Amino acid sequence: MEAIQIETGHRPEAAVIWLHGLGADGHDFEPIVPELELTKPVRFVFPHAPVRPVTINNGMRMRAWYDIYQMGSMSGGFREDEQGLRASQKLVDEMIAAQGLPPEKIVLAGFSQGGAIVLQTGLRHAGRLAGIMALSCYLPIASTVAAERSAANQSIPIFMAHGAYDEVIPIQRAQQSRAALEALGYKVEWHDYPMPHSVCAPEIADISAFLSKVI
């Protein structure tokens, strides 16, 4: 799969696979790498999502990890693109396998749609992963997690961050996702910030601390 790759040092000891949001591409989070100031050599992989028509954008073709039919709360009974979600889950599983590192040295990170995919993938991945960073996102097809989750990742560190003024994915939806995860026994490190659907400097500092801790 096409991706931007940055290594912060010789012979990386860990990898972070970081998925962008709807309509962006792998370059989106590339500038954050030096701001994280990690001491270990780490490989950052920023894949480009496939180009597909997106229903809520009038069928316009753009980079997207899955189709979005409508936005709404987890309990809103809205239709999700389960086929697209599972196809992207498979792509991420393949990227994990391609790193040449044990899964416990790999963090899955994602923003918005990308965050939904790393939750979808990380909770189900057969090998123990180092952590999940779910930024400004929600838990997709939440009703299937209990049956499909991997025992290896039951205690995986999960970092969730969201903007209090997010107009794309309301913070209440992320809080519902957090509650659903906690109800299944997952430990969630939750952060919220006075920002819209974006990333801010205090969040980058918290991401750096999380990564330093798990890898």
MARSE-829042 format. One record per residue (C-alpha): residue in three letters; x, y, z. Coordinates in steps of 0.02 Angstrom, whole numbers, padded with zeros to 5 digits, always signed. Layout:
<rs>
AlaXYZ
...
</rs>
This chain:
<rs>
Met+00000+00000+00000
Glu+00064+00174-00045
Ala+00127+00267+00109
Ile+00244+00403+00171
Gln+00379+00330+00283
Ile+00490+00425+00405
Glu+00620+00346+00518
Thr+00679+00452+00665
Gly+00841+00354+00683
His+00943+00205+00624
Arg+00863+00033+00644
Pro+00692+00083+00715
Glu+00642-00011+00872
Ala+00457+00023+00849
Ala+00331+00081+00718
Val+00180+00195+00719
Ile+00054+00167+00579
Trp-00045+00330+00571
Leu-00204+00346+00467
His-00268+00513+00404
Gly-00447+00577+00399
Leu-00574+00591+00259
Gly-00512+00682+00105
Ala-00334+00704+00171
Asp-00183+00595+00130
Gly-00028+00522+00210
His+00060+00691+00213
Asp-00069+00760+00337
Phe+00021+00711+00499
Glu+00197+00705+00429
Pro+00245+00876+00505
Ile+00203+00814+00682
Val+00346+00687+00688
Pro+00486+00808+00740
Glu+00369+00891+00866
Leu+00351+00726+00960
Glu+00537+00728+01007
Leu+00545+00541+01037
Thr+00709+00473+01105
Lys+00695+00299+01027
Pro+00716+00273+00839
Val+00539+00248+00772
Arg+00470+00215+00599
Phe+00315+00318+00559
Val+00207+00251+00418
Phe+00075+00367+00346
Pro-00027+00270+00218
His-00138+00349+00085
Ala-00319+00288+00092
Pro-00396+00221-00068
Val-00494+00344-00176
Arg-00682+00309-00174
Pro-00849+00399-00190
Val-00913+00468-00024
Thr-01101+00475-00005
Ile-01112+00623+00118
Asn-01005+00725-00004
Asn-01128+00697-00147
Gly-01031+00547-00210
Met-00873+00648-00240
Arg-00719+00537-00258
Met-00586+00566-00126
Arg-00467+00472-00012
Ala-00574+00382+00116
Trp-00552+00228+00224
Tyr-00738+00189+00205
Asp-00898+00270+00142
Ile-01001+00381+00257
Tyr-01188+00382+00227
Gln-01237+00501+00367
Met-01172+00565+00533
Gly-01259+00530+00697
Ser-01244+00461+00873
Met-01198+00281+00908
Ser-01376+00246+00959
Gly-01452+00336+00810
Gly-01480+00179+00708
Phe-01380+00249+00562
Arg-01308+00138+00427
Glu-01120+00106+00426
Asp-01011+00048+00282
Glu-00963-00116+00364
Gln-00888-00185+00203
Gly-00776-00033+00184
Leu-00725-00037+00367
Arg-00676-00219+00357
Ala-00581-00194+00194
Ser-00476-00056+00275
Gln-00453-00164+00430
Lys-00375-00296+00315
Leu-00260-00164+00239
Val-00199-00112+00412
Asp-00172-00294+00463
Glu-00063-00313+00307
Met+00035-00155+00352
Ile+00066-00224+00528
Ala+00135-00385+00453
Ala+00246-00287+00332
Gln+00341-00193+00468
Gly+00462-00334+00510
Leu+00435-00298+00694
Pro+00340-00394+00828
Pro+00162-00328+00848
Glu+00200-00271+01026
Lys+00318-00141+00950
Ile+00182-00067+00838
Val+00060+00072+00881
Leu-00094+00105+00776
Ala-00142+00289+00766
Gly-00277+00378+00670
Phe-00373+00540+00655
Ser-00562+00547+00621
Gln-00599+00407+00494
Gly-00422+00344+00521
Gly-00455+00335+00708
Ala-00611+00232+00679
Ile-00509+00110+00575
Val-00371+00089+00706
Leu-00503+00050+00838
Gln-00587-00071+00717
Thr-00420-00156+00682
Gly-00326-00145+00846
Leu-00462-00221+00954
Arg-00475-00371+00836
His-00292-00398+00789
Ala-00230-00571+00838
Gly-00059-00513+00899
Arg-00030-00404+01050
Leu-00002-00223+00993
Ala+00089-00084+01087
Gly-00057+00037+01088
Ile-00199+00125+00997
Met-00213+00314+00973
Ala-00390+00362+00922
Leu-00398+00549+00885
Ser-00560+00645+00855
Cys-00654+00487+00809
Tyr-00780+00356+00867
Leu-00795+00167+00884
Pro-00867+00095+00722
Ile-00985-00055+00714
Ala-00978-00056+00903
Ser-01104-00197+00921
Thr-00981-00323+00847
Val-00832-00287+00961
Ala-00882-00402+01104
Ala-00893-00554+00990
Glu-00743-00514+00879
Arg-00615-00439+00999
Ser-00445-00517+01020
Ala-00397-00583+01192
Ala-00216-00529+01155
Asn-00269-00346+01153
Gln-00392-00345+01297
Ser-00272-00241+01402
Ile-00201-00135+01259
Pro-00167+00048+01306
Ile-00295+00157+01217
Phe-00269+00345+01199
Met-00427+00441+01149
Ala-00425+00628+01118
His-00563+00743+01057
Gly-00604+00926+01034
Ala-00741+00999+01142
Tyr-00798+01105+00993
Asp-00788+00969+00861
Glu-00922+01008+00730
Val-00888+00852+00624
Ile-00893+00716+00757
Pro-00975+00788+00914
Ile-00880+00751+01073
Gln-01034+00662+01143
Arg-01013+00528+01010
Ala-00831+00500+01062
Gln-00885+00493+01244
Gln-01013+00359+01200
Ser-00873+00262+01116
Arg-00763+00279+01268
Ala-00905+00216+01379
Ala-00934+00068+01263
Leu-00749+00022+01271
Glu-00743+00039+01460
Ala-00899-00068+01476
Leu-00802-00206+01386
Gly-00658-00188+01510
Tyr-00538-00083+01407
Lys-00434+00049+01494
Val-00449+00215+01401
Glu-00334+00364+01429
Trp-00454+00506+01386
His-00409+00685+01341
Asp-00516+00828+01278
Tyr-00460+00999+01221
Pro-00544+01167+01182
Met-00528+01143+00993
Pro-00632+01097+00839
His-00603+00943+00728
Ser-00414+00963+00728
Val-00255+00937+00829
Cys-00179+01061+00953
Ala-00009+01084+01037
Pro-00060+01015+01209
Glu-00128+00860+01121
Ile+00038+00834+01029
Ala+00127+00842+01198
Asp+00007+00711+01268
Ile+00032+00601+01114
Ser+00220+00612+01138
Ala+00203+00559+01320
Phe+00090+00413+01272
Leu+00207+00351+01136
Ser+00358+00366+01250
Lys+00266+00260+01377
Val+00204+00120+01263
Ile+00355+00099+01148
</rs>
